[in-house]
Amino acid sequence: MFVDLGLQRHMREKRSSVRKEVRARVRITHSTFGVIRAWTRNISDRGVYVELRDKPHLPVGAHIKLQMLDSAMPEIAFNMKVERTDAEGISLSFVDYEIRGERHSMESLRQVWHRQASLSS
């Protein structure tokens, strides 16, 4: 899931991580609304912005599950935290992830990705 964006942070960038415009299908799940399919607008190593115009009310801090349907491993369920909402969607940060019924830290996913990237170069 983690992609080396190959971007240099611009001096005026105030965000703590660089966003990459990515249009990808996602499935979000929460007990209050069930399952919604949507699209990402951008992704960083810290989170995802999901376009949701007719979204259910989700307070900042709420936790939801997100699956990236276009990824190499769509079975990974990311546990996400709502950081902000606006008229066009919601901004979510990664908390951790689950695969095959086991929960893992985001740092462990980063380590796996970096190990695979170094083997392929």
C-alpha positions in Angstrom: 0.0 0.0 0.0 2.7 2.5 0.8 4.1 4.0 -2.3 7.4 6.0 -2.6 5.8 9.1 -4.0 9.1 10.4 -5.3 8.0 14.0 -4.5 10.1 16.6 -2.9 8.2 18.6 -0.3 7.7 22.1 -1.4 8.9 24.8 1.0 5.4 26.3 1.3 3.8 22.9 2.1 2.4 23.1 5.7 1.2 19.5 5.8 3.3 16.9 7.6 3.2 14.5 4.7 3.0 14.9 0.9 -0.3 14.1 -0.7 -0.4 12.3 -4.0 -3.5 12.7 -6.2 -4.9 9.2 -6.5 -8.3 8.2 -7.8 -9.0 4.7 -6.4 -12.1 2.8 -5.4 -12.6 2.2 -1.7 -15.1 0.6 0.6 -15.7 2.2 4.0 -17.6 0.5 6.8 -19.1 1.7 10.1 -21.8 0.3 12.3 -24.0 3.4 11.9 -24.2 3.3 8.1 -23.0 -0.1 6.9 -21.0 -0.2 3.8 -20.4 2.7 1.3 -18.3 2.6 -1.9 -16.5 5.7 -2.7 -13.4 7.2 -4.4 -10.2 8.6 -3.0 -9.0 12.0 -4.1 -5.5 11.9 -2.5 -3.4 9.6 -0.4 -0.3 10.2 1.8 1.6 8.0 4.2 -0.6 9.4 7.0 -4.0 9.3 5.5 -6.6 9.4 2.7 -9.2 11.9 1.5 -12.4 10.2 0.4 -14.9 11.9 -1.8 -18.4 11.5 -0.2 -21.0 14.1 -1.1 -24.0 12.3 0.5 -22.1 11.2 3.6 -23.5 10.1 6.9 -22.7 12.2 9.9 -19.3 11.2 11.3 -17.9 13.2 14.1 -14.2 14.1 14.1 -12.4 11.3 16.0 -14.9 8.5 14.8 -13.2 5.3 13.7 -14.2 3.5 10.5 -12.8 0.7 8.3 -11.5 1.3 4.8 -10.5 -1.1 2.1 -8.6 0.0 -1.0 -10.4 -2.1 -3.7 -7.8 -1.3 -6.4 -4.8 -2.2 -4.4 -2.7 -5.4 -4.7 -4.2 -6.6 -1.4 -7.8 -5.4 -1.2 -8.4 -7.8 1.8 -6.4 -5.4 4.1 -8.9 -3.4 6.2 -7.4 -0.2 7.4 -8.7 1.2 10.7 -9.1 4.9 10.1 -9.9 8.0 12.2 -12.0 10.9 10.9 -9.8 14.0 11.0 -12.1 16.4 9.1 -15.2 16.6 7.0 -16.2 19.1 4.4 -18.9 19.4 1.7 -17.0 17.1 -0.7 -15.8 14.3 1.6 -13.8 13.2 4.6 -10.2 13.3 5.6 -9.1 10.1 7.3 -5.8 9.1 9.1 -4.4 5.6 9.3 -4.6 4.1 12.8 -3.6 0.5 12.0 -4.6 -2.4 9.7 -6.1 -5.9 9.8 -5.4 -8.9 7.6 -6.6 -12.4 8.2 -8.1 -11.5 11.5 -4.9 -10.1 12.9 -4.3 -6.4 13.7 -0.9 -4.8 12.9 0.7 -1.4 13.3 1.2 0.9 10.3 4.9 0.9 11.0 5.0 -2.9 10.4 3.4 -2.3 6.9 6.0 0.4 6.2 8.8 -1.9 7.1 7.4 -4.7 4.9 7.0 -2.3 2.0 10.6 -0.9 2.4 12.0 -4.4 2.6 10.2 -5.4 -0.6 11.3 -2.2 -2.4 14.9 -2.8 -1.5 14.7 -6.4 -2.8 13.3 -5.3 -6.1 15.9 -2.6 -6.8 
